[in-house]
Each structure stands twice: as structure tokens, then as C-alpha cells.
Amino acid sequence: MQSVMGPGDPHRRTWIHVGRLAATIPDIQIPAELVEAVTAHPAAGVDAACAQILALRDTGAFAGVHLVPVSRFRQVAARLEQDLKRDSNRT
């Protein structure tokens, strides 16, 4: 039996937000797995953003990133600072 999403359902709110992003930015592709992960655990978005930024850094294609101040940019910045310090201690 499939559940019906009510107005207060976090999955429904998340998918509505994804739909708005897609309407605003037609080329954006947001994996369903990421949407589900963020719905279940909001910090999953921070994890995904940091992983993406570090993967971009590892390509050597970019000198840095610019964080846009949205809902969790402070958490992303703090996490990246920790990750980058940890990485610099390894070398």
C-alpha cells in the first residue's frame, strides 16, 4: 500500500522544493537518493556538498569555491575547514 503525502509530510515539502529548483534552474539534476537522504537527515545535504566540493578540488580544475549564504552554509564552511585542516596535516 502506497502512502499519501499530506501537507505536513517532510517528503512532500522536500519534493515541492526540488520541483521549484528545477523550474528555476532547468539544467539542475538532483538525485532522488540525495532528496531522500536530506529528508531523513538534514545534515546529509552538508555531507553531500562537502563531498562534492572536495571532489572538485581533487580534480585541480578550480582554485576554490564560493559558498552562497543559504540555510546551511555555515555548517558547510566549518566542515570544509575541518576537512582541509585534516588533509593538510596528512601531507
C-alpha positions in Angstrom: 0.0 0.0 0.0 1.4 3.4 -1.0 1.2 6.2 1.5 -0.3 9.6 0.5 1.8 12.6 1.4 -0.1 15.2 3.5 0.7 18.9 3.7 2.9 18.4 6.7 4.8 15.4 5.3 8.6 16.3 5.1 8.9 14.2 1.9 6.2 16.3 0.2 7.8 19.6 1.3 11.2 18.4 0.1 9.9 17.3 -3.3 8.0 20.6 -3.7 11.2 22.4 -3.1 13.1 20.2 -5.6 10.3 21.0 -8.1 10.8 24.7 -7.6 14.5 24.5 -8.0 14.1 22.5 -11.2 11.6 25.1 -12.5 14.1 27.9 -11.7 17.2 26.1 -12.9 16.2 23.9 -15.8 19.6 22.2 -16.1 19.8 21.1 -12.4 19.7 17.4 -11.7 19.1 16.4 -8.1 19.4 12.7 -7.4 16.4 11.2 -5.7 18.8 9.4 -3.3 20.0 12.8 -2.1 16.5 14.1 -1.7 15.5 11.1 0.4 18.7 11.3 2.4 18.1 15.0 3.2 14.5 14.4 4.1 15.6 11.7 6.6 18.6 13.6 7.9 19.1 17.3 7.1 22.8 17.1 7.7 23.1 14.8 4.7 23.0 17.9 2.5 26.1 19.2 4.2 27.8 15.8 3.8 26.9 15.8 0.1 28.0 19.4 -0.5 31.4 18.9 1.2 32.0 15.7 -0.7 31.2 17.4 -4.0 33.5 20.4 -3.1 36.4 18.1 -2.1 35.9 16.0 -5.3 36.1 19.2 -7.4 39.2 20.3 -5.5 40.9 17.0 -6.2 40.4 17.5 -10.0 42.6 20.5 -9.8 40.2 22.3 -12.2 39.3 25.0 -9.7 41.3 27.2 -7.4 38.5 27.5 -4.8 34.8 27.6 -4.2 32.3 30.4 -3.3 29.7 29.4 -0.7 26.3 31.1 -1.2 24.8 32.0 2.1 21.7 29.8 2.3 20.3 27.6 5.1 23.4 25.6 6.0 26.4 27.5 4.5 28.0 27.9 8.0 27.9 24.2 8.6 29.4 23.5 5.2 32.2 26.1 5.8 33.0 24.7 9.2 33.1 21.2 7.9 35.3 22.1 5.0 37.7 23.9 7.3 38.0 20.8 9.4 38.4 18.5 6.3 41.0 20.8 4.8 43.0 21.0 8.0 42.9 17.3 8.3 44.1 16.9 4.7 46.9 19.4 5.2 48.1 17.5 8.3 48.5 14.4 6.2 51.0 15.9 3.8 
